[in-house]
Amino acid sequence: MAVKRQLSMVLDLNKCIGCHTCSAACKLMWTNRNGREFMYWNNVETQPGEGYPRDYQNMGGGFDKEGALRLGRQPSQEDYGIPWEYNYQEALMTGTDPWLRPHVKPTWGANWDEDRGEGDYPNSYYFYLPRLCNHCDNPACLAACSRNAIYKRQEDGIVLVDQERCRGYRYCVNACPYKKIYFNEQISKSEKCIFCYPRIEKGLPTACAQQCVGRIRWIGYRDDEDGPIHQLVEKHKVALPLHAEWGTQPNVFYVPPLSPSRYGAEGQELDESRIPLGYLESLFGPRVGEVLDTLQAERQAKAEGRESELMDTLIGYKHAEMFKLS
Amino acid sequence: MTTRFILHGTLACALALTSAGAWADHTEVNPNITEIKPGDSVQAARLPDNIYLRTEDDPDDIIWDRLPMYRTELFVAPPVHQSVKLRFDEGASRSKHLYFQVARSSERFHVRLQWKDHSQDTATTVDSFRDGVAIQYAIGDTDTSYMMGSGPDNPVNIWYWRADDADRVENLAAGGYRSTTTLDEQPVTGIGAYYPDAIEQDSMWRVVMSRPLAAGGEYDVGLEREQVPIAFAVWQGSDNERDGNKRVTHTWILLDTGLDNDTGN
C-alpha cells in the first residue's frame, strides 16, 4: 500500500532485558480499562515460547504465495489469558481477608512461559521478543475488513481502526497473523496499537520506546536517509522483519540476538551459537547469519578502539538521535 | 386476498410434498401458514383503531394469534468479500425457515419474526457471536438490489435486532456492500425473546419490531405507499455468523400496505 511516508521502528534484541517496562507503559497509557484489560498492544514474549496470544505463530492468517488472504484460527479468551485483580484493599488495608489472592484462578496469561526457553543445561537458551502492531505495508487486517473500517494513514502509514465504521465482525483478528488486533467485548468493536499517534503528532516517540530502559527502540521514517531506521534497515542491513513469509510487509524490524557458543560433552566451546541459527532463521528469515556476522565484526572493531558507525547507532547514546520524528 | 392465501397455501403444500427433502424443516408444514416465495406479495394486516396494544413490541401479544402468518425460506447469502468466502462454513449452507407477520394501525407499522434456533446466543464476546435478525426495505422500487441496495442513489433501510441487546433495534441504511451505516435518527423499536422448548431444535426466537408509519429521515423507508419491497436475514451465532455470513431472502417480497384501500377499520 503506497503511503506518502512510513513511520517505522527497529528493536535491538541484543539489548532487551525483558523488564516489560514497555508493556507497562503501553498498558497504563491505553489498555488498563474499558474492556481492554486483556489486551497487550505491546507485549514482551520469551522465545522459543508460545507467545501472546498462546501459539499465535501457528494460528495462520496473513497471505499465501499468490497474495490471497489465508484463513486463520481465532484466538480464544483463554489464549490471551483472563486478566485477574488482587484484593489489595481487603487483604492489606482493611484486613477483612487474611489472604492476598487473585479474583480468578490464573491458568494462563501473556508471558506465562517467561522462564521456560529451550535446551538443557549448559546449552539452554532463550531471548526476549517485544512485539507491537507492525503497521504493515500490506496489512492483512485491512484486507480482511468487509466494511473498509481499517485504514492506513497517508502521512505516516499508521494503521488504525475507524471506530465509527467497525461493527465487530472480527475478520481482522482472524487475518492478522501476528494477532495484534483485539476484540473489545465492552464496545463490540476491534482495537489495536495506534503507534501512540497523539504523541507522534506532537513530535514525541511512542510510550513503549520512550520508557524503554534498555534503549532498544529506534523510531523514524523509512525514507529519512539521515534517520536511524534507514541506517539500520537499509544501509547496514542489520534489522529484519518478523515472519516476512506471512506476506504483510511489516514496518517493525528486529536486530537478531547474538549468543555465546554451545558447549560440547567435554565442556569445550563448540563453533556454533547457543541459539540455533536455524531457529532464528525461522523467525527472521535467511539473512540472519549474515547480520550476526556483521554485528560480530562491528563489535570487534569497537572493542579494538576502531570506528563503527553501526555500533555508535546501536548503543543509542541520545534519545534525540534514536527518535527522529520529522 | 382470500384467494391469494388459498392459492399460496396450495402451492406451498404441493411444493413441500414434491421436494420435501430440500426444505429446511419440512416437518413444519402447517396449513395455517402461508408459504411465501421471493417475488410473492403479502398483505399487511390492519389493526383496527379500537384495539389498544399494551406494549407496542410485545413478542407474545395475543393479537399476533389472530393475524395471518407467513413463512419464507432463507438461504445462505452469496459471499461478496474474501473474508466471508474464507469463512463459508458447510454447516451454515443449510436453509432456514423464517415465520413473519406484518400489521399496521393507523399510526404504526409492526412486524413479528420467528425462527427456530437450538441455541440462544446472547453474548458478543471474544469467543462467541450473537444471534440476530434484520428486515431490509428498498427505499425506492424493486429495481434496487436486494443485496444491500445498489449504490448511494438506490439505498435500502435496514432494521437490525441483535440478541445481545434484545430490547432495541438498530435503524441502518446501506447503498451497496461495505456501506452499512447507523442512522442519526433511531425511530424503530423492538423486543425479542427466546422460547426454549423441551425439544431443543424447536426452541424459538420471537422478535417484534415497529415504527411510526410516517418516515422521518431521508433513509427511513416510506411506509405510506401501496407497495414496499422487503427482505429478511437471520444470523446464527452458534455458526459464527456475522456480517455477510448470514441467511437471506433471495430477491424481494412485496408488501401490500393496504393504504390504497384504507377505511380506518
Interface residues (C-beta under 8 A of the other chain):
Chain A: F38 A68 L69 L71 P75 S76 Q77 Y80 A143 A144 C145 S146 R147 N148 R167 G168 Y169 R170 Y171 N174 A175 F183 E185 S188
Chain B: H81 Q82 S83 V84 L86 R87 T124 T125 V126 D127 D164 Y177 R178 T180 R242 D243 G244
